[in-house]
Amino acid sequence: MDFSRRGFLEMNAALAASMRAQVAPNDRVRVAFIGCGARAHELMAGVMAHPQFEIAAVCDAYKGRVERALDRIKDTRGTTARVFRDYREAIGDKSIDALVVATPDHWHKIMVVDALNAGKDVYCEKPLTYKSAEGLEIIAAAKRTGRIVQVGSQGMSTMTQNRARQLIQEGKLGKVTMIRAAYNRNTASGAWIYPIPPDANPQTVNWDMFTGAAQKRPFDLARFFRWRCYQEYSGGIATDLFVHLCTTIHYLMGAQMPSKVMAMGGLYRWKESRDVPDTLNAILEYPEGFTVNLSSTFNNQSSSEASFNFLGTEGTISVGWGQLQYWPESVREDNRWIVESWPKGLQAGYYNDPKVQKEEIPSLAQAHLVQGGTEWREEGQDATIIHFWHFLNSIKTRKPYWEDAAAGHHAAACAHMVNQSVRTGKQVEWDFSRDDIKGS
Ligand SMILES: NC(=O)c1ccc[n+]([C@@H]2O[C@H](COP(=O)([O-])OP(=O)(O)OC[C@H]3O[C@@H](n4cnc5c(N)ncnc54)[C@H](O)[C@@H]3O)[C@@H](O)[C@H]2O)c1
């Protein structure tokens, strides 16, 4: 697939054209939603905005979310969907073409592999995995079955990130050796302390269905609705947020995996609500010759929530949600403070050298203006919708989109390396020959 800016625009135009086309019911892709939580409801809007998709079935462990999903489908399409009590009913139903897996992370691999083995295409929310080795199972299952896997880090489908990718690939930044990316928040909801629906109780919430293979525990609504706060279901900041950052960095830099990761994490504020850090710092070193600093705190949001800085020898780009800035570097050698400590004659000699006059700031530099950078703001179609529609394109063409099982495995594995380093206090290395964490 062509991922140049032109290719990206053409692909978007093709997606829009397919959306305008009349679609016979038989040509529709019949999707089952496994997990109908907050993210699934956003995805449903994207699915139903495209006439070639039909939400044929829904499945969730909390009744209220199934109810809202059916309402949403009725309000948008005037139709209804079947309700499955267990995801395996969708796996066994031949009329279902594709699954959207939007459950907590500890369920992803099980559901994705089962769906692939049953011949379904799968859109799985990020992070693709809960443990690194699960990625290898998913890649093998996708290969064996020839089915499509697409992972849900939608940022890489924005025009902003595609323009940034183009600038990097055109060499506008020169050599990029340092990338800084951050995700900061300072609210309870930002720290995943979500409100719990007042009708949630053992009659409306299927606790065993949520728990799955995780440790058996007594019924607990905080764990059920705020599962990101607990290591048994999630990798916390690393798997929830760094995974987005790593997906983008890999996509923009054309990189696969860091060879080494070191990280530190602390739980400084939201102590009663979780067993994962609320502050995390990580350094990733890539064999392509660059390093990445990832950081996140849930205790301050003075900068924009998510941002990236790609620092190159010839320029810098700064990428935020929906905005992109580029500045060329403006640098001159300046040895004045050194040469001014030399004997006078030697100093004068130094500045008489035409090469020095050309390349260095002369001692009496003329004031001059330096041309500034360029800025873009993205408007229009929401990234989640564009990203999801690429899944449709892949289903039709049988060609996976860039964020396939391997890309999802690698972005999630970076997060697992970060968490392993925090846990062990040691540097964690990637084994490129096994495509997994060294020593795992
Ligand atoms: N791409 C993004 O920007 C983005 C944003 C938010 C969430 N996500 C991802 O989406 C996924 C879901 O997150 P969320 O915020 O919607 O969480 P959520 O808790 O709101 O939704 C998860 C849903 O899964 C249901 N569930 C749990 N176990 C189930 C099972 N065995 N079978 C069927 N349903 C089950 C729960 O009842 C719940 O309604 C996560 O992987 C998360 O990382 C991605």
The ligand as an SDF file (V2000), in Angstrom:
LIG
                    3D

 44 48  0  0  0  0  0  0  0  0999 V2000
   -7.7770    3.9890   20.5360 N   0  0  0  0  0  0  0  0  0  0  0  0
   -8.0680    4.7510   21.5620 C   0  0  0  0  0  0  0  0  0  0  0  0
   -7.8600    5.9650   21.5680 O   0  0  0  0  0  0  0  0  0  0  0  0
   -8.7180    4.1230   22.7770 C   0  0  0  0  0  0  0  0  0  0  0  0
   -9.3940    4.9280   23.6830 C   0  0  0  0  0  0  0  0  0  0  0  0
   -9.9900    4.3100   24.7860 C   0  0  0  0  0  0  0  0  0  0  0  0
   -9.8530    2.9440   24.9710 C   0  0  0  0  0  0  0  0  0  0  0  0
   -9.1650    2.2030   24.0730 N   0  0  0  0  0  0  0  0  0  0  0  0
   -9.0290    0.7360   24.2520 C   0  0  0  0  0  0  0  0  0  0  0  0
  -10.3160    0.1380   24.1080 O   0  0  0  0  0  0  0  0  0  0  0  0
  -10.4230   -0.9860   24.9660 C   0  0  0  0  0  0  0  0  0  0  0  0
  -11.6500   -0.7920   25.8630 C   0  0  0  0  0  0  0  0  0  0  0  0
  -11.4640    0.3560   26.6500 O   0  0  0  0  0  0  0  0  0  0  0  0
  -12.7110    1.1910   27.1990 P   0  0  0  0  0  0  0  0  0  0  0  0
  -12.2110    2.5040   27.6040 O   0  0  0  0  0  0  0  0  0  0  0  0
  -13.8240    1.1210   26.2450 O   0  0  0  0  0  0  0  0  0  0  0  0
  -13.0380    0.3390   28.5210 O   0  0  0  0  0  0  0  0  0  0  0  0
  -14.4780    0.0940   29.1390 P   0  0  0  0  0  0  0  0  0  0  0  0
  -14.2670   -0.4800   30.4940 O   0  0  0  0  0  0  0  0  0  0  0  0
  -15.2950    1.3190   28.9950 O   0  0  0  0  0  0  0  0  0  0  0  0
  -15.0800   -1.0110   28.1750 O   0  0  0  0  0  0  0  0  0  0  0  0
  -14.7050   -2.3580   28.2150 C   0  0  0  0  0  0  0  0  0  0  0  0
  -15.9770   -3.1610   28.1030 C   0  0  0  0  0  0  0  0  0  0  0  0
  -15.6480   -4.5370   27.9720 O   0  0  0  0  0  0  0  0  0  0  0  0
  -16.6320   -5.2740   28.6540 C   0  0  0  0  0  0  0  0  0  0  0  0
  -16.1150   -6.6150   28.9170 N   0  0  0  0  0  0  0  0  0  0  0  0
  -15.2400   -7.0120   29.8740 C   0  0  0  0  0  0  0  0  0  0  0  0
  -14.9780   -8.3180   29.7350 N   0  0  0  0  0  0  0  0  0  0  0  0
  -15.7320   -8.7490   28.6910 C   0  0  0  0  0  0  0  0  0  0  0  0
  -15.9060  -10.0100   28.0700 C   0  0  0  0  0  0  0  0  0  0  0  0
  -15.2630  -11.0980   28.5190 N   0  0  0  0  0  0  0  0  0  0  0  0
  -16.7380  -10.0930   27.0200 N   0  0  0  0  0  0  0  0  0  0  0  0
  -17.4010   -9.0160   26.5610 C   0  0  0  0  0  0  0  0  0  0  0  0
  -17.2890   -7.7890   27.1160 N   0  0  0  0  0  0  0  0  0  0  0  0
  -16.4480   -7.6750   28.1740 C   0  0  0  0  0  0  0  0  0  0  0  0
  -16.9260   -4.4630   29.8840 C   0  0  0  0  0  0  0  0  0  0  0  0
  -18.2010   -4.7590   30.4030 O   0  0  0  0  0  0  0  0  0  0  0  0
  -16.8580   -3.0310   29.3520 C   0  0  0  0  0  0  0  0  0  0  0  0
  -18.1130   -2.5130   28.9980 O   0  0  0  0  0  0  0  0  0  0  0  0
   -9.1100   -1.0620   25.7440 C   0  0  0  0  0  0  0  0  0  0  0  0
   -8.2640   -1.9590   25.1070 O   0  0  0  0  0  0  0  0  0  0  0  0
   -8.5550    0.3330   25.6310 C   0  0  0  0  0  0  0  0  0  0  0  0
   -7.1500    0.3840   25.7260 O   0  0  0  0  0  0  0  0  0  0  0  0
   -8.6090    2.7650   22.9790 C   0  0  0  0  0  0  0  0  0  0  0  0
  1  2  1  0
  2  3  2  0
  2  4  1  0
  4  5  1  0
  4 44  2  0
  5  6  2  0
  6  7  1  0
  7  8  2  0
  8  9  1  0
  8 44  1  0
  9 10  1  0
  9 42  1  0
 10 11  1  0
 11 12  1  0
 11 40  1  0
 12 13  1  0
 13 14  1  0
 14 15  2  0
 14 16  1  0
 14 17  1  0
 17 18  1  0
 18 19  2  0
 18 20  1  0
 18 21  1  0
 21 22  1  0
 22 23  1  0
 23 24  1  0
 23 38  1  0
 24 25  1  0
 25 26  1  0
 25 36  1  0
 26 27  1  0
 26 35  1  0
 27 28  2  0
 28 29  1  0
 29 30  1  0
 29 35  2  0
 30 31  1  0
 30 32  2  0
 32 33  1  0
 33 34  2  0
 34 35  1  0
 36 37  1  0
 36 38  1  0
 38 39  1  0
 40 41  1  0
 40 42  1  0
 42 43  1  0
M  CHG  2   8   1  16  -1
M  END
$$$$
